[in-house]
Amino acid sequence: MEWIALKDVDEVRYFMVLTDYYRRLIMNFSHIDYPITSLQRKAKKFEWAKECEDSFEQLKLLLTHALVSNIADRDKLFVV
């Protein structure tokens, strides 16, 4: 949570590599990270806007809260 705002494209890439594993575990991850990932476009000037800050804070919050997986209870019905 203490990670400060990203300053350049290299920091954006580093952060996104770290968060990539959790992409499939967080609902709407691609919508949340879009303002940050869009900073990596070649034709776009790097500008850390309010949308980027909001996205960054939301991702930090989601990533620091425990994502819990449970082992299936064999005595109950479940679908794989």
N, C-alpha and C positions, 0 to 999 in steps of 0.2 A: 504493500500500500504506500510505501514511502518513495517509490520510484518516481523521479521527476519527469516532467514533460520531455518528449523526444525532440532533439535539436536538428537532426538531419536525416537524410534517406538511409544512411548506414545504420543509425539507431532504430529506425522504423523496421528495417529488415531484420535486425537482431531480435527485436521484441516479437515480431511476427513469427520468427522461427521458434522462439521459446513457447509461444502460445499455440502453435500449429497442432500439437498433439490433442489439445482440448477442444479443437474445432468441432469434432463430432460429438462431444459430450455436452456442449452448450447450445441450447436452442437459439436459432437465429444468429449464430455467431457471425456469419458473413455480412449480415445487415448491420450488426453492431460495429464490426471492424472496418467497414467500408470507408468512412472518412479518413482513417489512418492509412489503409492500404492504397487509397487513391493518391496519396502523396508520393508514391513510388513511380508514377507515370513520368516518362521522359519529357513530354511536352508541358508538364505542369511545374510551376515554380513551387518550391517547398514553403508552405505557409501554414503554420500551426494555428488553426482557427478554433473558435468555441466548439464547433461540432467535433473536432479532433480531440479536444480536451474532455468533452463529455463522453465520447466513445472510449477514450483511454481510461477514464475513471470507472466507467461501467465494466470494462474488461478486467481491470484490477480487482474490483469488487467480486465479480463472478469467479475469477481464478483463485481468490484467496479463501473462498468459502468451500467447505468440504463437499466434494462430489462423491456421493456414496453409492457403491454397488453392493447389492446383496447377493448372497449365494441362494440359488433356487431351493425352495423347500420341496423335497421329493414327495411329500405327503399331500401336496396341493396341486391343482391343475395349473399348468402354465404352458405358454406357447413360445416356441423358439422361431 
